[in-house]
């Protein structure tokens, strides 16, 4: 490429984790707020990995901060790369179980417990879609 060429995308990579919290055969789904990126879309709760954290540590911290509950992080579901207009998101999702507390929406507009077969009734953030396909394959 020649100097000054604009060439391909140079998106900022954002490493995030998502918790697929299962209780009694139902999965916790969280709706993003109307402010910020992806307003109103549904996601598996979680967030950015801080420097020095493992994915599992980040997920436990984020769930405690966002939903005021404690989880066990279990098996990995999938890692997805999705390019949004704000950056390239690498989302790793994990199956999780509640250890203590009840999830309370503080950073999300709404939370819902849905059966795996009902997940596709919501409008999801695109990066979450491969996890939904795998969850439905695993749990239906």
One Martini backbone bead per residue (centre of mass of N, CA, C, O) as a GRO file, in nm:
protein
  140
    1UNK     BB    1   0.099   0.035   0.019
    2UNK     BB    2   0.058   0.364  -0.005
    3UNK     BB    3   0.107   0.653   0.097
    4UNK     BB    4  -0.225   0.764   0.197
    5UNK     BB    5  -0.372   0.522   0.195
    6UNK     BB    6  -0.671   0.385   0.327
    7UNK     BB    7  -0.764   0.122   0.314
    8UNK     BB    8  -0.844  -0.076   0.538
    9UNK     BB    9  -0.940  -0.156   0.843
   10UNK     BB   10  -0.869   0.002   1.188
   11UNK     BB   11  -0.993  -0.139   1.426
   12UNK     BB   12  -1.076  -0.157   1.743
   13UNK     BB   13  -1.011  -0.389   1.988
   14UNK     BB   14  -1.267  -0.565   2.185
   15UNK     BB   15  -1.262  -0.734   2.491
   16UNK     BB   16  -1.525  -0.965   2.574
   17UNK     BB   17  -1.783  -1.080   2.804
   18UNK     BB   18  -2.036  -1.348   2.854
   19UNK     BB   19  -2.329  -1.444   3.040
   20UNK     BB   20  -2.483  -1.768   3.069
   21UNK     BB   21  -2.741  -1.773   3.278
   22UNK     BB   22  -2.854  -2.059   3.461
   23UNK     BB   23  -3.204  -2.129   3.571
   24UNK     BB   24  -3.424  -2.371   3.553
   25UNK     BB   25  -3.379  -2.357   3.221
   26UNK     BB   26  -3.301  -2.053   3.227
   27UNK     BB   27  -3.211  -1.737   3.067
   28UNK     BB   28  -3.028  -1.451   3.093
   29UNK     BB   29  -3.145  -1.135   2.976
   30UNK     BB   30  -3.017  -0.818   2.835
   31UNK     BB   31  -3.098  -0.474   2.806
   32UNK     BB   32  -2.992  -0.215   2.661
   33UNK     BB   33  -2.957   0.096   2.671
   34UNK     BB   34  -3.027   0.407   2.509
   35UNK     BB   35  -2.738   0.449   2.563
   36UNK     BB   36  -2.503   0.415   2.345
   37UNK     BB   37  -2.431   0.120   2.233
   38UNK     BB   38  -2.680  -0.066   2.116
   39UNK     BB   39  -2.968   0.032   2.158
   40UNK     BB   40  -3.203  -0.208   2.293
   41UNK     BB   41  -3.040  -0.448   2.286
   42UNK     BB   42  -2.960  -0.775   2.330
   43UNK     BB   43  -2.778  -0.961   2.595
   44UNK     BB   44  -2.509  -1.084   2.751
   45UNK     BB   45  -2.382  -1.030   3.031
   46UNK     BB   46  -2.102  -0.793   3.077
   47UNK     BB   47  -1.757  -0.720   2.950
   48UNK     BB   48  -1.465  -0.588   2.990
   49UNK     BB   49  -1.129  -0.658   2.984
   50UNK     BB   50  -0.886  -0.625   3.199
   51UNK     BB   51  -0.584  -0.578   3.285
   52UNK     BB   52  -0.487  -0.903   3.407
   53UNK     BB   53  -0.738  -1.056   3.324
   54UNK     BB   54  -0.942  -1.295   3.301
   55UNK     BB   55  -1.230  -1.389   3.171
   56UNK     BB   56  -1.352  -1.495   3.437
   57UNK     BB   57  -1.287  -1.251   3.615
   58UNK     BB   58  -1.440  -1.043   3.446
   59UNK     BB   59  -1.718  -1.174   3.469
   60UNK     BB   60  -1.752  -1.165   3.773
   61UNK     BB   61  -1.719  -0.860   3.801
   62UNK     BB   62  -1.941  -0.760   3.605
   63UNK     BB   63  -2.182  -0.903   3.743
   64UNK     BB   64  -2.151  -0.765   4.012
   65UNK     BB   65  -2.179  -0.472   3.903
   66UNK     BB   66  -2.451  -0.505   3.719
   67UNK     BB   67  -2.626  -0.742   3.916
   68UNK     BB   68  -2.553  -0.809   4.219
   69UNK     BB   69  -2.394  -1.091   4.172
   70UNK     BB   70  -2.292  -1.437   4.190
   71UNK     BB   71  -2.069  -1.645   3.994
   72UNK     BB   72  -2.015  -1.928   3.800
   73UNK     BB   73  -1.769  -2.028   3.577
   74UNK     BB   74  -1.771  -2.229   3.306
   75UNK     BB   75  -1.816  -2.312   3.003
   76UNK     BB   76  -1.738  -2.256   2.690
   77UNK     BB   77  -1.894  -2.160   2.395
   78UNK     BB   78  -1.786  -1.881   2.238
   79UNK     BB   79  -1.603  -1.701   1.984
   80UNK     BB   80  -1.660  -1.366   1.860
   81UNK     BB   81  -1.639  -1.173   1.562
   82UNK     BB   82  -1.735  -0.816   1.544
   83UNK     BB   83  -1.803  -0.543   1.324
   84UNK     BB   84  -1.839  -0.235   1.427
   85UNK     BB   85  -1.835   0.111   1.414
   86UNK     BB   86  -1.656   0.111   1.707
   87UNK     BB   87  -1.548  -0.194   1.655
   88UNK     BB   88  -1.377  -0.491   1.734
   89UNK     BB   89  -1.545  -0.767   1.860
   90UNK     BB   90  -1.454  -0.994   2.128
   91UNK     BB   91  -1.669  -1.262   2.214
   92UNK     BB   92  -1.695  -1.442   2.522
   93UNK     BB   93  -1.881  -1.722   2.618
   94UNK     BB   94  -2.049  -1.847   2.923
   95UNK     BB   95  -2.139  -2.069   3.136
   96UNK     BB   96  -2.362  -2.006   3.420
   97UNK     BB   97  -2.400  -1.969   3.781
   98UNK     BB   98  -2.558  -1.911   4.065
   99UNK     BB   99  -2.455  -1.831   4.404
  100UNK     BB  100  -2.550  -1.521   4.465
  101UNK     BB  101  -2.819  -1.368   4.443
  102UNK     BB  102  -3.013  -1.134   4.249
  103UNK     BB  103  -3.075  -1.008   3.962
  104UNK     BB  104  -3.011  -0.654   3.886
  105UNK     BB  105  -3.093  -0.381   3.710
  106UNK     BB  106  -2.856  -0.108   3.635
  107UNK     BB  107  -2.737  -0.099   3.320
  108UNK     BB  108  -3.012  -0.203   3.239
  109UNK     BB  109  -3.343  -0.187   3.133
  110UNK     BB  110  -3.358  -0.514   3.117
  111UNK     BB  111  -3.474  -0.837   3.237
  112UNK     BB  112  -3.474  -1.194   3.132
  113UNK     BB  113  -3.628  -1.514   3.143
  114UNK     BB  114  -3.539  -1.776   2.911
  115UNK     BB  115  -3.586  -2.009   2.702
  116UNK     BB  116  -3.391  -2.125   2.456
  117UNK     BB  117  -3.637  -2.125   2.242
  118UNK     BB  118  -3.682  -1.790   2.299
  119UNK     BB  119  -3.435  -1.614   2.211
  120UNK     BB  120  -3.546  -1.535   1.907
  121UNK     BB  121  -3.760  -1.305   2.026
  122UNK     BB  122  -3.519  -1.122   2.024
  123UNK     BB  123  -3.307  -0.833   1.984
  124UNK     BB  124  -2.980  -0.881   1.901
  125UNK     BB  125  -2.668  -0.862   1.919
  126UNK     BB  126  -2.466  -0.983   1.676
  127UNK     BB  127  -2.238  -1.119   1.861
  128UNK     BB  128  -2.460  -1.321   2.005
  129UNK     BB  129  -2.568  -1.523   1.786
  130UNK     BB  130  -2.371  -1.770   1.800
  131UNK     BB  131  -2.447  -1.842   2.092
  132UNK     BB  132  -2.743  -1.904   2.045
  133UNK     BB  133  -2.700  -2.139   1.852
  134UNK     BB  134  -2.540  -2.314   2.058
  135UNK     BB  135  -2.746  -2.324   2.286
  136UNK     BB  136  -2.975  -2.456   2.121
  137UNK     BB  137  -2.808  -2.709   2.061
  138UNK     BB  138  -2.739  -2.790   2.363
  139UNK     BB  139  -3.054  -2.736   2.513
  140UNK     BB  140  -3.293  -2.855   2.307
   0.00000   0.00000   0.00000
